Amino acid sequence: MRYCNKCKVNIRGNHLLCPLCQNETKKIKGSIEDTYPQLKTIYEQHNKLFHFLLFLSVIFSILSIAINFWLSPKVKWSIFVIIGIICAWLTMISAIHKRSNPARSIFYQSFLLSLLALFWDFFTTWHGWSITYVLPTIYTIAIISLGVVAKVSNLQIEDSMIYFLLDILFGIIPLIFLILQVVHVNYPSIICVIASTISLSALIIFHGNAMLEELKKRLHI
């Protein structure tokens, strides 16, 4: 509890300045209970989730660097993986703070990074690292980012349904790589396809009607 000599009022809480006249207050005996409750931020509410994702990001980065130097040290494709992880974090933080259309931002970033990886692989004498490692990793991170942003920001999926679908469909592309046997290592594509299939199933089961309405609207059916 504090007291303002100018206004002659007691002020609940620990306010150093009077909310009426902005004059300095002095502390008096009594409870320091604040008038307004201290609400937890999104980061405090989902502290364990963010720490777990940060841990996964570090693991992905270390593994990509290790595999890069082990299998193809001349081509630094692991840079794309790390850039993709950084972009995913920046997108999530921006989406949480601004509450804009995060699904669209995640889709555009994953699409541009995919094109950049393909061009770099092609113009440095095609080694296939882009479709083996980078693309599946980018799509997997994009799908995880969408789920995290939707959860912590209470995002209305219906408002960004088309971008959710596009991100998930992009994540199924590595299945073509597996069928055609054009990748050197299978597990990045397998993980990506599993994540995409699970996300698509959840979208159909929990938001099937909204998805159909969005498709009808986009296709003018």
C-alpha positions, 0 to 999 in steps of 0.5 A: 500500500502507498500514499499520495500526499498531493491527492490525499489518497491511499493507493493499493499495490506498489505504484511508485507514481500516483495514477491520478497526478503522477506525483511520487508516492510513499510506502505505508504499512499494509498489504501490497496486493495489486489492483490489477492481477499479473497475467502470464505472457504466452511464453510463460503459459507455454514455457515447457513447449517453447523449451522443448521446441528450442531443444528440438531446433538445436538437435536438428541443427547439430544433426544437419551439420554432422550429416552434411560434413559426413556425407557431402562436406563440399556442399554446405546444404546444412546452412539451409536447414539452419536458416529454415529453423531460424525463419520458423522461430522468427515467423512464430514470434512475429505471428504470436506478437502481431496476430497477423496471418501466420499461415501465409507467412510460413507458407511463403517462407517455406516456398522461397527457401525450397526454391533457393535450395533447389537452385543452389543444388542445381547450379553447384552440379546436382547432388540431390541434397536439396530434395534429400534433406532440405525440402523435407526438413523445411516442410516438417518445420513449417507444419510444426510451426503452424501447429504451435502458432495455432495453439499458443495464439488461439488462431482461427484455422478457418481464416487461414485454411487454404495456407494450412492445406498448401503447407500440408500438401507441400509436406506430402511432396517427399512421398514422390521422392520416395516412390521414385527413389531419387533420395539418398537417405529416406528418413527425412522424407518419411518423417515429413510425410508422416507429419503431413499425413497426421496434420491432414487427418487432424484437419479433416476430422476436426475442421472438415466442414470448414475445409470443404467450405473453403475449397468450394469458395476457392474453386467457385463450386 
